[in-house]
Amino acid sequence: MQRIITLSILVVVLCGMVAWPATAQQKLAQTGMKFLAVGTDARAVALGEAVTSVEGTSSSLFFNPAAMARISGFTSISVGQTKWIADIKHNFGSIAFSPFDGEYGVIGFMLQAVDYGEFEGTVRATNEKGYLDNSDIPGLNFKPSALMFGFGYARALSDKFSLGAGVKYVQQNLGDAINSLTDDGSVIYNPDGTPYKLSNKSKVLAFDFGILYHTGFKSLNFGMTVRNFSNEARFQNEGFQLPLTFRIGLSMNVLDLTDLDKEMHSFLVTFDAEHPRDFQEQLKIGGEYTFMKILSLRIGYVSPADEHGVVYGVGLQKMMDNLGLGIDYAYTPCGIFGNVHRFSFQFSY
């Protein structure tokens, strides 16, 4: 068992070491499919996404798959939506199963879909306007989309150590484009009379790896994760990398250091250090005060950041017999881009 634990730690560290120099040799902001970097679960986001070392629910698949190794009950379900900037909507869902009381591990499935809305399509032309639009050529308007779905597995190898991994299919469709013109500037048509279009779709497989370790000192946890590890993806002839990240984190209920009743009060403090491929290193900090295991007040901080630094959140959770219900909300001020709202719902049985 000790060899398995040591090997698992080495695998995650090695992946992180591979990712770290790879990012250092490239200019920043050279990644695509950035929707993968948008936080999903409202609780995690309200903690500044500093949840690498926090045991959670099925939504842990989006942050550290190892953190779902000890889900309570047989199943855990998470669904939610992010009302992102520019009226873009990010929707997510996840479900995890722990058969035989987790003796053989936990398996989970995740889904993330993005609704970008509809865009007006145009094509260059020699008319007075200089372009043709949907009124000239029906079908020019387009709706970009993005989709990720996959599965993960996590297992607690001992009372202290858990590991997890996930594989996901990632696809983004930027819409078909009409950019093929004759010498006189007119559109080229297919034999069936429809305009000739070029597809702008890309797909790739990506992998996540993570570990979570209970140090044995009070509730102090340590976690590491590598996310979005993949081959190069391509649009047409342009290649790009996914937003690969390497994180390490610590978390602890600091009230363990006091004599306060832990059934009435808890105050979780979390720290993450993240090395992304397309941004400078970030420090993420979160705090969550929970009263009577029902009401949670949260705050998170990310530095450095472009338009957002502080995040706020609130959550309610309740156990009724064998059924657990929870609702979480996160509020992110994004400066000139407005405010971002996230909602997520948790179910466990």
C-alpha positions in Angstrom: 0.0 0.0 0.0 2.8 2.4 0.9 4.4 1.8 -2.6 1.0 2.6 -4.3 0.7 5.8 -2.4 4.3 6.9 -3.1 3.9 6.0 -6.8 0.6 8.0 -7.0 2.3 11.1 -5.5 5.2 10.8 -7.9 2.8 10.5 -10.9 1.0 13.7 -10.0 4.2 15.6 -9.2 5.8 14.4 -12.5 2.8 15.6 -14.5 3.1 18.9 -12.7 6.8 19.1 -13.5 6.1 18.4 -17.1 3.5 21.1 -17.2 5.5 23.7 -15.4 8.5 24.1 -17.7 6.2 23.8 -20.7 4.3 26.9 -19.7 7.5 28.8 -18.9 8.8 28.3 -22.5 5.6 29.8 -24.1 4.1 33.2 -24.2 1.1 33.8 -22.0 -2.5 33.6 -23.3 -1.7 30.9 -25.9 -4.5 28.5 -25.0 -7.9 27.7 -26.4 -11.2 26.2 -25.2 -11.0 28.6 -22.2 -14.4 27.6 -21.1 -12.6 24.8 -19.3 -11.1 27.4 -17.0 -14.4 28.9 -15.9 -15.3 27.7 -12.4 -18.5 25.7 -12.2 -19.7 24.8 -8.7 -20.8 27.9 -6.7 -19.3 26.8 -3.4 -15.9 26.2 -4.9 -15.9 29.5 -6.7 -17.0 31.3 -3.6 -13.9 29.9 -1.9 -11.7 31.4 -4.7 -11.6 27.9 -6.3 -9.1 27.0 -3.6 -10.6 23.6 -3.1 -7.7 21.3 -4.3 -7.5 19.9 -0.7 -11.2 20.1 0.2 -13.2 16.9 0.3 -16.4 17.5 -1.6 -19.2 16.0 -3.7 -19.4 14.8 -7.3 -18.6 18.4 -8.5 -15.0 17.7 -7.3 -14.5 16.1 -10.7 -14.2 19.7 -12.0 -11.4 20.6 -9.5 -9.7 17.5 -8.0 -11.2 14.1 -8.7 -9.5 12.6 -5.6 -11.7 14.8 -3.4 -14.8 12.7 -4.2 -13.3 9.5 -2.8 -15.2 9.8 0.5 -18.6 11.1 -0.6 -21.2 10.3 2.0 -23.9 7.9 1.0 -24.4 5.9 -2.2 -24.7 8.8 -4.7 -24.0 12.5 -5.0 -25.5 14.8 -7.7 -24.5 18.4 -8.5 -26.1 20.7 -11.1 -25.8 24.4 -11.7 -25.4 27.4 -14.0 -23.0 30.3 -14.3 -24.4 33.5 -15.8 -21.1 34.5 -17.4 -20.2 37.8 -19.0 -21.7 38.9 -22.3 -24.9 36.9 -21.5 -23.0 33.6 -21.9 -24.3 30.7 -19.9 -22.2 27.9 -18.6 -24.2 24.8 -17.4 -22.8 21.8 -15.6 -23.8 18.6 -14.0 -22.1 15.7 -12.3 -23.0 12.5 -10.6 -20.9 10.1 -8.5 -21.6 6.6 -7.2 -20.0 4.9 -4.2 -21.1 1.2 -4.3 -20.3 -1.2 -1.5 -19.6 1.8 0.8 -16.7 2.9 -1.3 -14.8 -0.3 -0.9 -13.9 -0.4 -4.6 -13.8 3.3 -5.1 -16.1 6.0 -6.4 -17.0 6.5 -10.1 -18.4 9.8 -11.4 -19.6 11.4 -14.6 -19.5 15.1 -15.5 -20.9 17.4 -18.2 -20.3 21.0 -19.0 -22.0 22.9 -21.9 -21.8 26.5 -22.9 -24.5 28.6 -24.6 -22.9 31.6 -26.4 -26.1 32.8 -28.0 -26.6 33.6 -31.7 -24.2 35.8 -33.7 -24.9 37.7 -36.9 -22.8 36.3 -39.8 -21.4 38.3 -42.6 -19.3 37.7 -45.7 -17.2 40.1 -47.6 -18.8 41.4 -50.9 -18.4 44.1 -53.5 -21.8 45.7 -53.0 -22.4 49.1 -51.5 -22.4 47.8 -47.9 -19.2 45.9 -48.5 -20.7 42.7 -47.1 -23.6 40.3 -47.2 -25.6 39.3 -44.2 -28.4 36.9 -43.2 -31.0 39.0 -45.2 -28.9 38.4 -48.4 -27.9 34.8 -47.7 -30.3 33.0 -45.3 -28.3 30.8 -42.9 -25.4 33.1 -42.3 -26.1 33.6 -38.6 -24.5 31.0 -36.3 -24.5 29.8 -32.8 -21.1 28.7 -31.3 -21.1 26.0 -28.7 -18.8 24.2 -26.4 -19.2 20.8 -24.7 -17.2 18.7 -22.3 -18.2 15.3 -20.9 -16.3 12.6 -19.2 -15.9 10.3 -16.2 -13.6 10.0 -13.3 -12.6 7.5 -10.6 -11.4 8.1 -7.1 -10.4 5.7 -4.3 -9.3 6.1 -0.7 -6.3 3.8 -0.4 -6.0 4.4 3.3 -7.6 6.6 6.0 -5.2 9.4 5.0 -4.6 9.1 1.3 -6.9 9.3 -1.7 -6.2 9.5 -5.4 -8.3 10.2 -8.5 -8.2 10.6 -12.2 -10.5 11.6 -15.0 -10.8 11.6 -18.8 -13.0 13.9 -20.7 -14.0 14.6 -24.3 -13.8 18.3 -25.1 -15.3 19.9 -28.2 -15.8 23.5 -29.3 -17.7 24.6 -32.4 -17.1 28.3 -33.5 -19.6 28.0 -36.3 -19.3 27.4 -40.0 -17.8 30.2 -42.0 -18.3 31.4 -45.6 -14.9 32.7 -46.7 -14.6 31.2 -50.2 -15.3 33.8 -52.9 -14.8 34.0 -56.6 -12.5 36.6 -58.2 -15.4 39.0 -58.6 -16.2 38.7 -54.8 -19.3 36.5 -55.1 -20.0 33.5 -52.9 -19.2 30.0 -54.0 -22.2 27.7 -53.8 -22.4 23.9 -53.5 -24.2 21.9 -56.2 -27.4 21.8 -54.0 -27.5 25.6 -53.9 -26.2 26.1 -50.4 -23.2 28.4 -49.7 -19.9 26.6 -49.4 -18.8 26.8 -45.8 -15.7 25.8 -43.8 -16.2 24.1 -40.5 -14.5 25.5 -37.4 -14.8 22.7 -35.0 -12.2 21.1 -32.7 -12.2 18.2 -30.4 -9.7 16.5 -28.1 -9.3 14.2 -25.2 -8.0 15.6 -21.9 -7.0 14.1 -18.6 -7.1 15.1 -14.9 -5.1 13.7 -12.1 -5.2 14.4 -8.4 -4.3 13.3 -4.8 -5.6 14.3 -1.4 -3.8 13.6 1.8 -4.9 13.9 5.4 -1.9 14.9 7.3 -3.1 13.6 10.7 -2.8 17.0 12.3 -6.3 18.0 13.3 -8.2 18.5 10.0 -5.3 19.7 7.9 -5.4 18.4 4.4 -3.0 18.6 1.5 -3.9 18.2 -2.2 -2.3 18.3 -5.6 -3.9 18.2 -9.1 -3.1 18.5 -12.8 -6.0 19.4 -15.0 -6.6 19.5 -18.8 -3.5 17.5 -19.8 -3.9 16.8 -23.5 -2.4 16.8 -27.0 -2.5 19.8 -29.2 -6.0 20.7 -30.6 -6.6 22.4 -33.9 -8.9 24.8 -35.7 -8.3 24.5 -39.4 -4.5 24.9 -39.6 -4.1 26.7 -36.3 -2.9 24.5 -33.4 -3.3 25.4 -29.7 -3.1 24.0 -26.2 -5.8 23.5 -23.6 -5.6 25.6 -20.4 -3.3 23.2 -18.5 -3.0 23.9 -14.8 -1.0 22.5 -11.9 -2.2 23.2 -8.3 -1.2 22.4 -4.8 -3.4 23.3 -1.8 -3.9 23.2 2.0 -7.1 23.4 4.0 -8.1 23.2 7.6 -11.0 23.9 9.9 -9.2 26.3 12.1 -11.7 26.0 14.9 -10.1 22.6 15.6 -7.5 24.7 17.4 -10.1 26.0 19.8 -12.6 24.6 22.3 -15.7 25.7 20.4 -18.4 23.1 19.8 -17.6 21.7 16.3 -21.3 20.7 15.8 -22.3 24.4 16.1 -19.4 26.2 14.4 -16.8 25.5 11.8 -14.5 27.8 9.9 -12.7 26.3 6.9 -9.7 28.1 5.6 -8.2 27.1 2.2 -5.1 28.0 0.3 -4.2 27.1 -3.3 -1.1 27.9 -5.4 -1.8 27.5 -9.1 0.5 27.5 -12.1 -1.6 27.9 -15.3 -0.3 27.7 -18.8 -1.7 31.0 -20.0 -1.4 33.3 -16.9 1.1 34.1 -14.2 1.1 32.1 -11.0 -1.9 32.8 -8.8 -2.6 32.5 -5.1 -6.2 31.6 -4.2 -7.6 31.9 -0.6 -11.0 30.9 0.7 -12.9 31.1 4.0 -16.2 29.3 4.9 -18.0 29.8 8.2 -20.7 27.2 8.8 -23.4 27.5 11.6 -25.0 24.3 12.8 -24.0 22.5 9.6 -26.8 24.4 7.8 -25.8 27.9 6.9 -22.5 28.7 5.3 -21.0 32.2 4.5 -18.1 32.2 2.2 -15.5 34.6 0.8 -12.6 34.0 -1.7 -9.7 36.0 -3.0 -7.6 35.4 -6.1 -4.3 37.3 -6.9 -3.2 38.4 -9.3 -6.4 38.7 -11.4 -7.6 40.9 -14.2 -11.1 42.1 -13.4 -12.0 40.1 -10.4 -10.3 39.5 -7.1 -12.8 39.0 -4.3 -15.7 36.5 -4.5 -18.6 36.2 -2.1 -21.0 33.3 -1.5 -23.7 31.7 0.7 -25.0 28.2 1.0 -27.7 26.2 2.8 -27.6 22.5 3.4 -29.9 20.1 5.2 -29.9 16.3 5.9 -33.3 14.7 6.1 -33.1 11.0 7.0 -30.8 9.6 4.2 -31.4 12.5 1.8 -29.1 15.5 1.7 -30.1 18.8 -0.1 -28.0 21.9 -0.6 -28.1 25.1 -2.6 -25.1 27.4 -3.1 -24.7 30.9 -4.6 -21.6 32.8 -5.6 -21.3 36.5 -6.6 -18.2 37.7 -8.5 -17.8 41.4 -9.3 -16.0 41.6 -12.7 -15.4 45.3 -13.1 -16.2 46.6 -16.6 -17.7 43.2 -17.5 -20.4 43.4 -14.9 -21.3 40.9 -12.2 -21.2 37.1 -12.5 -23.7 35.0 -10.7 -23.5 31.3 -10.1 -26.1 28.8 -8.7 -25.6 25.2 -7.9 -27.7 22.5 -6.3 -26.5 19.4 -4.4 -28.3 16.1 -3.8 -27.0 13.1 -1.9 -28.5 9.8 -0.9 
